[in-house]
């Protein structure tokens, strides 16, 4: 059941749901037009990361005025729920069109021209999109392409880069996949190259069943050529896309405009033109509503990459035969065949195992497991080293956040170290330190086993009475249900106070 109104807008029906928002078709009675309203779902209202990301999108897109960026009419908060009112795009997304097959080079050039201009404009404003994909390109009633969804965009000098998610694995640049600190306009050029490839072939250059599969291929695998996927594609376009999708940002086009110029020049070489054709492949009498597709990492089906004609199936281990009578007749030597087959099977399994081990090792490198556990209840909190090596907690700060995102309680591990000097710089495996809320039965600090020591804590470095209420970062106070962990000037993780337990990975010191 939908709400009848949101801030005066009459809700008609839900038309899409993404990773962090729901989109509704609504009627604006004041201006007598249909609009799209994006709202932050109620389950994310208390998640400061999602809320900040949503509000950032509203502020960024409202500040960007370009003919190919979805216009924002209004944004605000209605009954505690943030919302964004945008122009309604009735002709769906590029992903919708590609579900019916690839575009012609001319049609692809039309879309690329508008989106490239929009990207260059955003880049000049110091904004990197970071989530370019087919489902974020929408079409109005005249089939003009618009760039949408700036939810994970960042300003060049923004501090949000280390906090927010940074794109969709199927379209992610190698530097995004590697979580490099510096991401610039060339990252968007890479994603635009992926989209251009998808428009021309109907499929993505890389495929995979899991997000990590896409990520590893973006980092290591060269993109396939257009000719290998579609032998009928214009050959002049292949080097253009290869440069746009280069692994090294230095080897890519420095701007979307230069990529577009190279693409259009290649079209002129092949004699292709960009006629004003209708991109819609659906019956004009049946209008599909706008769709906001989730990322491939959210269990949404990916478009299958077009492939050349199937080749006859060849066995992995061909039949082994021996000629022995001087004629053109061959006979299987069964014993030798079985021996070689077994050896080949063993080698094949070893290769598969080595590849699988390499993938797992790379996944662990990209997404390291947690090495710190924080356990807490009403009266105490314990910080435990889960790793097999000592870790340094001396520059870690815990901050409780209010519902508005401000810090209303904080505890620095340096406070604990004043009582037990040097202990946190080499907190060994299984060791923990504890902070105990003050009360009538508190004892003075006693190094060694602390009261209510968690089972995971093998050796306690002692416990400290949190007599200062500003240290009570893990205690809910009616205004804020989250605390964050900071190392230096970087937010490492955010924890829900209601969970009673939190895990995060502490990066190695340089």
C-alpha positions as CSV (number, residue, x, y, z in Angstrom):
1,X,0.0,0.0,0.0
2,X,1.5,3.3,-1.1
3,X,1.2,6.6,0.7
4,X,-1.3,8.8,-0.9
5,X,1.0,11.8,-0.9
6,X,4.6,12.8,-0.3
7,X,5.0,16.5,0.4
8,X,1.9,17.3,-1.7
9,X,2.8,15.0,-4.6
10,X,0.2,12.3,-5.4
11,X,1.8,8.9,-5.5
12,X,0.6,6.8,-8.5
13,X,2.7,3.6,-8.3
14,X,6.2,2.3,-7.7
15,X,8.3,2.2,-10.8
16,X,11.7,1.1,-9.6
17,X,13.9,0.0,-6.7
18,X,17.7,0.3,-6.5
19,X,20.4,-0.6,-4.0
20,X,19.5,2.3,-1.6
21,X,16.3,3.8,-2.8
22,X,12.7,3.4,-4.1
23,X,11.3,5.4,-7.0
24,X,7.7,6.3,-7.5
25,X,5.7,7.8,-10.3
26,X,3.8,10.7,-8.9
27,X,1.6,13.6,-10.0
28,X,2.5,17.2,-9.3
29,X,-0.8,19.0,-9.0
30,X,0.8,22.5,-8.7
31,X,2.6,22.2,-12.0
32,X,0.2,19.6,-13.5
33,X,2.9,17.1,-14.6
34,X,4.1,13.7,-13.8
35,X,7.4,13.4,-11.8
36,X,9.6,10.7,-10.4
37,X,10.2,10.7,-6.7
38,X,13.1,8.9,-5.2
39,X,12.9,8.2,-1.5
40,X,15.3,6.6,1.1
41,X,13.5,3.4,2.4
42,X,12.5,3.4,6.1
43,X,14.9,0.5,6.8
44,X,17.9,2.8,5.9
45,X,16.8,5.9,7.8
46,X,19.0,5.1,10.8
47,X,22.0,4.1,8.6
48,X,24.1,7.3,8.5
49,X,26.1,6.0,5.5
50,X,23.0,5.5,3.3
51,X,21.5,8.7,4.5
52,X,24.6,10.7,3.8
53,X,24.9,9.1,0.3
54,X,21.3,9.9,-0.5
55,X,21.6,13.5,0.7
56,X,24.9,13.9,-1.2
57,X,23.2,12.8,-4.4
58,X,20.4,15.4,-4.0
59,X,22.9,18.2,-3.4
60,X,25.2,17.2,-6.3
61,X,22.5,16.7,-8.9
62,X,20.6,19.8,-7.9
63,X,23.8,21.8,-8.4
64,X,24.4,20.3,-11.9
65,X,22.4,22.1,-14.6
66,X,23.0,20.4,-17.9
67,X,20.7,19.4,-20.8
68,X,21.7,15.7,-20.5
69,X,21.6,15.3,-16.7
70,X,18.2,14.4,-15.1
71,X,16.8,17.6,-13.7
72,X,15.9,17.8,-10.0
73,X,12.9,19.9,-9.2
74,X,13.0,19.6,-5.4
75,X,14.5,17.7,-2.5
76,X,13.9,17.6,1.2
77,X,12.6,15.6,4.1
78,X,9.0,14.5,4.6
79,X,8.0,13.0,7.9
80,X,11.6,12.0,8.6
81,X,12.1,10.5,5.1
82,X,14.4,12.2,2.6
83,X,13.1,12.5,-1.0
84,X,14.2,13.8,-4.4
85,X,11.7,15.0,-7.0
86,X,13.1,14.6,-10.6
87,X,11.9,14.8,-14.1
88,X,10.0,11.6,-15.1
89,X,11.7,9.6,-17.8
90,X,9.0,7.6,-19.5
91,X,11.1,5.7,-22.1
92,X,13.0,3.6,-19.6
93,X,16.8,3.1,-19.4
94,X,19.5,2.1,-21.8
95,X,19.5,-1.3,-20.0
96,X,15.8,-1.7,-21.1
97,X,16.7,-1.0,-24.7
98,X,19.7,-3.3,-24.7
99,X,17.5,-6.2,-23.4
100,X,16.1,-6.2,-26.9
101,X,19.5,-6.3,-28.6
102,X,22.4,-4.0,-29.4
103,X,22.2,-0.6,-31.0
104,X,23.6,0.4,-34.4
105,X,26.9,2.3,-34.3
106,X,24.9,5.5,-35.2
107,X,22.5,5.0,-32.4
108,X,25.3,4.3,-30.0
109,X,27.0,7.5,-31.1
110,X,23.9,9.5,-30.4
111,X,23.7,8.2,-26.8
112,X,27.5,8.6,-26.3
113,X,27.4,12.2,-27.5
114,X,24.9,13.3,-24.9
115,X,26.4,11.3,-22.0
116,X,29.9,12.4,-22.8
117,X,28.9,16.0,-22.8
118,X,27.2,15.6,-19.5
119,X,30.2,13.8,-18.0
120,X,32.6,16.5,-19.2
121,X,30.4,19.1,-17.6
122,X,30.3,17.3,-14.3
123,X,34.1,16.8,-14.4
124,X,34.6,20.5,-14.9
125,X,32.6,21.0,-11.7
126,X,35.0,18.7,-10.0
127,X,32.6,15.8,-9.7
128,X,33.3,12.1,-10.6
129,X,30.2,10.0,-11.2
130,X,31.8,6.6,-10.3
131,X,28.7,4.5,-11.2
132,X,28.2,4.8,-14.9
133,X,26.1,1.9,-16.2
134,X,23.4,1.2,-18.7
135,X,20.6,1.4,-16.0
136,X,21.8,4.9,-15.1
137,X,21.2,6.3,-18.5
138,X,17.5,7.2,-18.9
139,X,15.4,8.4,-21.9
140,X,12.7,11.1,-21.9
141,X,9.6,11.1,-24.1
142,X,11.6,12.2,-27.1
143,X,14.3,9.5,-26.6
144,X,16.9,11.9,-25.5
145,X,19.5,10.3,-23.2
146,X,20.0,11.6,-19.7
147,X,22.7,10.7,-17.1
148,X,21.2,9.8,-13.7
149,X,22.1,8.5,-10.2
150,X,24.9,10.4,-8.6
151,X,24.5,8.4,-5.4
152,X,28.2,7.4,-5.2
153,X,29.6,10.4,-7.0
154,X,32.4,12.4,-5.3
155,X,34.1,15.7,-5.6
156,X,37.8,15.4,-6.5
157,X,38.9,16.5,-3.0
158,X,36.1,14.7,-1.1
159,X,36.6,12.7,2.0
160,X,33.7,10.4,1.2
161,X,35.7,8.3,-1.2
162,X,37.0,6.0,1.6
163,X,33.5,5.7,3.2
164,X,31.0,5.1,0.5
165,X,30.6,2.2,-1.9
166,X,32.3,3.0,-5.2
167,X,30.4,1.6,-8.2
168,X,29.0,-1.5,-9.8
169,X,31.5,-4.4,-10.3
170,X,30.4,-5.0,-14.0
171,X,31.4,-1.4,-15.0
172,X,34.1,-0.6,-12.4
173,X,37.5,0.7,-13.4
174,X,40.6,-1.1,-12.3
175,X,41.5,1.7,-9.9
176,X,38.1,1.6,-8.3
177,X,38.4,-2.1,-8.0
178,X,41.7,-1.7,-6.3
179,X,40.3,1.0,-4.0
180,X,43.0,3.4,-5.0
181,X,43.0,6.8,-3.2
182,X,43.0,8.9,-6.3
183,X,40.1,8.5,-8.7
184,X,39.7,11.0,-11.5
185,X,37.7,11.6,-14.7
186,X,39.5,8.7,-16.5
187,X,37.7,6.3,-14.2
188,X,34.4,7.5,-15.7
189,X,36.0,7.2,-19.2
190,X,36.7,3.5,-18.5
191,X,33.1,2.9,-17.5
192,X,31.8,4.8,-20.5
193,X,34.0,2.5,-22.7
194,X,32.2,-0.5,-21.1
195,X,28.8,1.1,-21.9
196,X,29.9,1.8,-25.5
197,X,31.0,-1.9,-25.9
198,X,27.7,-3.0,-24.5
199,X,25.7,-0.8,-26.8
200,X,27.5,-2.2,-29.9
201,X,27.4,-5.9,-28.9
202,X,24.5,-6.2,-26.6
203,X,26.7,-7.6,-23.8
204,X,29.4,-6.7,-21.3
205,X,33.1,-7.3,-22.1
206,X,33.5,-9.3,-18.9
207,X,31.2,-11.7,-17.2
208,X,31.1,-13.5,-13.9
209,X,28.8,-15.1,-11.3
210,X,30.1,-13.1,-8.4
211,X,31.2,-9.4,-8.0
212,X,34.8,-10.6,-7.3
213,X,34.8,-12.3,-10.7
214,X,34.2,-9.0,-12.4
215,X,36.7,-7.1,-10.2
216,X,39.5,-9.6,-11.0
217,X,38.8,-9.4,-14.7
218,X,38.8,-5.6,-14.7
219,X,42.1,-5.7,-13.0
220,X,43.9,-8.4,-15.0
221,X,42.1,-9.4,-18.2
222,X,42.3,-7.5,-21.5
223,X,38.9,-6.6,-22.9
224,X,37.8,-8.6,-25.9
225,X,37.9,-7.0,-29.3
226,X,34.7,-6.0,-31.0
227,X,35.5,-8.3,-33.9
228,X,35.8,-11.3,-31.7
229,X,32.3,-10.7,-30.3
230,X,30.7,-9.3,-33.4
231,X,32.6,-9.9,-36.7
232,X,30.3,-7.4,-38.4
233,X,31.2,-4.5,-36.2
234,X,33.2,-1.6,-37.8
235,X,36.9,-2.4,-37.3
236,X,37.8,1.2,-36.8
237,X,35.9,1.3,-33.5
238,X,37.9,-1.4,-31.9
239,X,41.1,0.5,-31.1
240,X,38.9,3.4,-29.8
241,X,37.2,1.2,-27.3
242,X,40.4,-0.6,-26.4
243,X,42.0,2.7,-25.4
244,X,39.0,3.8,-23.4
245,X,39.1,0.5,-21.5
246,X,42.9,0.5,-20.9
247,X,43.9,-0.9,-17.5
248,X,46.3,2.0,-16.9
249,X,44.5,5.4,-16.6
250,X,47.5,7.1,-18.2
251,X,46.8,5.1,-21.4
252,X,43.1,6.1,-21.7
253,X,41.5,9.2,-23.2
254,X,42.0,12.0,-20.7
255,X,38.4,13.1,-21.1
256,X,35.0,11.9,-22.3
257,X,35.1,14.5,-25.0
258,X,38.3,13.1,-26.5
259,X,36.7,9.6,-26.3
260,X,33.6,10.9,-28.1
261,X,35.8,12.6,-30.8
262,X,37.7,9.4,-31.5
263,X,34.4,7.4,-31.6
264,X,32.8,9.8,-34.1
265,X,36.0,10.0,-36.3
266,X,35.9,6.2,-36.4
267,X,32.3,6.3,-37.5
268,X,33.2,8.7,-40.3
269,X,35.9,6.3,-41.5
270,X,33.4,3.5,-41.8
271,X,30.7,5.7,-43.4
272,X,28.4,5.2,-40.4
273,X,26.1,8.1,-39.6
274,X,24.0,9.0,-36.6
275,X,20.5,9.4,-38.0
276,X,17.7,10.7,-35.7
277,X,16.2,7.3,-35.2
278,X,13.8,6.0,-32.6
279,X,15.8,4.1,-30.0
280,X,12.6,2.3,-28.7
281,X,12.3,-1.3,-29.7
282,X,9.0,-1.8,-27.9
283,X,5.6,-1.5,-29.4
284,X,4.7,2.2,-29.1
285,X,1.3,1.3,-27.9
286,X,2.7,-0.5,-24.8
287,X,4.8,1.8,-22.7
288,X,7.0,0.2,-20.1
289,X,7.5,2.3,-16.9
290,X,11.0,3.6,-16.0
291,X,13.1,1.0,-14.3
292,X,15.9,1.5,-11.8
293,X,17.9,-1.7,-11.9
294,X,19.9,-3.0,-9.0
295,X,23.7,-3.7,-9.4
296,X,24.8,-7.1,-10.6
297,X,26.1,-7.7,-7.1
298,X,22.5,-7.6,-5.9
299,X,21.3,-10.8,-7.6
300,X,20.0,-9.0,-10.7
301,X,20.5,-10.9,-14.0
302,X,23.3,-9.5,-16.2
303,X,23.0,-9.1,-19.9
304,X,24.6,-12.0,-21.6
305,X,27.6,-11.1,-23.8
306,X,27.0,-11.8,-27.4
307,X,29.4,-14.5,-28.7
308,X,30.4,-15.8,-32.2
309,X,28.9,-18.9,-33.7
310,X,29.5,-22.0,-31.6
311,X,32.4,-24.2,-32.6
312,X,32.0,-27.9,-32.6
313,X,32.7,-29.3,-29.1
314,X,36.2,-30.6,-28.6
315,X,37.1,-32.9,-25.7
316,X,39.6,-31.7,-23.2
317,X,41.7,-34.8,-23.8
318,X,41.5,-36.0,-27.4
319,X,41.7,-39.7,-28.2
320,X,45.2,-41.1,-28.1
321,X,46.1,-43.3,-31.1
322,X,49.1,-45.1,-32.4
323,X,49.8,-46.0,-36.1
324,X,51.7,-49.3,-36.4
325,X,51.1,-51.0,-39.7
326,X,52.3,-48.3,-42.2
327,X,48.8,-47.7,-43.5
328,X,46.4,-44.9,-42.9
329,X,44.7,-46.9,-40.1
330,X,44.9,-45.9,-36.5
331,X,44.0,-48.0,-33.4
332,X,43.7,-46.9,-29.8
333,X,46.2,-48.3,-27.4
334,X,43.9,-48.5,-24.4
335,X,46.5,-48.9,-21.7
336,X,48.6,-46.0,-22.9
337,X,45.5,-44.0,-23.4
338,X,44.3,-44.5,-19.9
339,X,47.7,-43.7,-18.5
340,X,48.0,-40.4,-20.4
341,X,44.4,-39.6,-19.7
342,X,44.9,-40.0,-15.9
343,X,48.1,-37.9,-16.1
344,X,46.3,-35.2,-18.0
345,X,43.4,-35.2,-15.6
346,X,45.7,-34.8,-12.6
347,X,47.5,-31.9,-14.3
348,X,44.2,-30.3,-15.3
349,X,42.9,-30.6,-11.7
350,X,46.2,-29.1,-10.4
351,X,45.8,-26.1,-12.8
352,X,42.2,-25.5,-11.7
353,X,43.2,-25.8,-8.0
354,X,46.1,-23.3,-8.5
355,X,43.8,-20.8,-10.3
356,X,41.1,-21.2,-7.6
357,X,43.8,-20.6,-4.9
358,X,45.0,-17.5,-6.7
359,X,41.4,-16.1,-6.9
360,X,40.8,-16.7,-3.2
361,X,44.1,-15.1,-2.3
362,X,43.3,-12.1,-4.5
363,X,39.9,-11.9,-2.9
364,X,41.4,-11.9,0.5
365,X,43.8,-9.2,-0.5
366,X,41.0,-7.0,-1.9
367,X,38.5,-7.8,0.9
368,X,40.5,-8.7,4.0
369,X,38.8,-10.5,6.8
370,X,38.1,-8.7,10.1
371,X,41.0,-8.7,12.5
372,X,39.3,-6.7,15.3
373,X,36.2,-7.6,17.3
374,X,34.3,-5.2,19.5
375,X,32.0,-6.8,22.1
376,X,29.8,-4.5,24.2
377,X,26.8,-4.5,26.5
378,X,25.2,-1.9,28.9
379,X,28.1,-1.9,31.3
380,X,31.3,-2.6,29.4
381,X,33.0,-2.8,26.0
382,X,36.0,-5.0,25.0
383,X,38.2,-4.6,21.9
384,X,39.8,-8.0,20.9
385,X,42.6,-8.8,18.4
386,X,41.4,-11.7,16.2
387,X,44.4,-11.9,14.0
388,X,47.5,-14.0,14.3
389,X,49.8,-11.0,14.5
390,X,50.1,-8.0,16.8
391,X,48.1,-4.9,15.8
392,X,48.4,-1.3,16.7
393,X,45.3,0.4,18.2
394,X,47.1,3.4,19.6
395,X,45.7,5.9,17.1
396,X,42.1,4.5,17.0
397,X,39.2,6.6,18.1
398,X,35.6,5.5,18.7
399,X,32.8,8.1,18.1
400,X,29.1,7.8,18.8
401,X,27.1,9.7,16.2
402,X,23.8,11.5,16.6
403,X,20.9,11.0,14.2
404,X,22.1,14.2,12.5
405,X,25.6,12.8,12.1
406,X,27.4,14.9,14.7
407,X,29.7,13.3,17.3
408,X,28.1,13.2,20.8
409,X,30.5,10.8,22.5
410,X,34.1,9.7,21.8
411,X,36.8,7.6,23.3
412,X,40.4,7.5,22.1
413,X,42.6,4.5,22.7
414,X,45.3,6.9,23.7
415,X,43.2,7.4,26.9
416,X,43.6,3.7,27.7
417,X,47.3,3.8,26.9
418,X,47.9,6.5,29.5
419,X,47.0,3.9,32.2
420,X,48.9,1.0,30.5
421,X,51.7,2.6,28.4
422,X,52.7,0.8,25.2
423,X,50.1,-2.0,25.5
424,X,48.0,-1.1,22.5
425,X,50.9,-0.7,20.2
426,X,51.5,-4.4,20.2
427,X,48.1,-6.0,21.1
428,X,48.8,-9.7,20.5
429,X,46.6,-12.4,19.2
430,X,43.6,-13.0,21.5
431,X,44.5,-10.0,23.7
432,X,41.9,-7.4,24.5
433,X,41.4,-4.2,26.4
434,X,38.2,-3.3,28.2
435,X,36.4,-0.1,29.1
436,X,33.9,-0.4,32.0
437,X,31.1,2.0,32.7
438,X,31.3,3.5,36.1
439,X,28.9,2.3,38.8
440,X,28.6,1.5,42.6
441,X,30.6,-1.7,42.5
442,X,33.5,-0.6,40.3
443,X,37.0,-1.6,41.4
444,X,40.2,0.4,40.7
445,X,42.1,-0.6,37.6
446,X,43.8,-4.0,38.0
447,X,46.0,-5.2,35.2
448,X,45.3,-8.8,34.2
449,X,41.9,-10.5,34.0
450,X,39.1,-7.9,33.8
451,X,35.5,-8.5,35.0
452,X,33.1,-10.0,32.5
453,X,35.9,-10.8,30.1
454,X,34.5,-12.1,26.7
455,X,35.3,-15.7,25.8
456,X,37.2,-14.6,22.7
457,X,39.6,-12.5,24.8
458,X,42.4,-14.8,25.7
459,X,44.5,-12.4,27.7
460,X,43.2,-9.1,29.0
461,X,45.5,-6.1,29.2
462,X,43.4,-4.8,32.0
463,X,40.3,-2.6,32.2
464,X,39.6,1.1,32.5
465,X,36.7,2.7,34.3
466,X,34.9,5.1,31.9
467,X,34.1,7.6,34.6
468,X,33.8,10.4,32.0
469,X,30.4,10.1,30.3
470,X,31.7,11.5,27.1
471,X,33.6,8.2,26.7
472,X,30.4,6.2,26.6
473,X,30.4,5.8,22.8
474,X,28.7,2.3,22.9
475,X,25.8,3.4,25.1
476,X,22.6,4.5,23.3
477,X,21.1,7.8,24.5
478,X,18.0,8.2,22.4
479,X,19.9,10.3,19.8
480,X,22.0,8.1,17.7
481,X,22.2,4.3,17.3
482,X,25.6,4.1,15.6
483,X,29.3,4.5,16.5
484,X,32.2,4.8,14.0
485,X,35.8,3.6,14.2
486,X,38.4,6.1,13.0
487,X,42.1,5.6,12.4
488,X,43.9,8.8,11.9
489,X,41.6,10.8,9.6
490,X,39.9,7.8,8.0
491,X,36.7,6.2,8.9
492,X,37.3,2.4,9.1
493,X,33.8,1.1,10.0
494,X,30.4,2.0,11.4
495,X,28.7,-0.2,14.0
496,X,25.1,-0.5,15.1
497,X,24.9,-0.1,18.8
498,X,21.9,-2.5,19.0
499,X,24.0,-5.4,17.6
500,X,26.2,-5.7,20.7
501,X,29.1,-6.9,18.5
502,X,31.0,-5.4,15.6
503,X,33.9,-6.5,13.4
504,X,36.3,-4.5,11.2
505,X,39.6,-4.8,9.6
506,X,42.4,-2.5,10.8
507,X,44.7,-1.6,7.9
508,X,48.4,-2.2,8.3
509,X,50.5,0.8,9.2
510,X,52.8,2.1,6.4
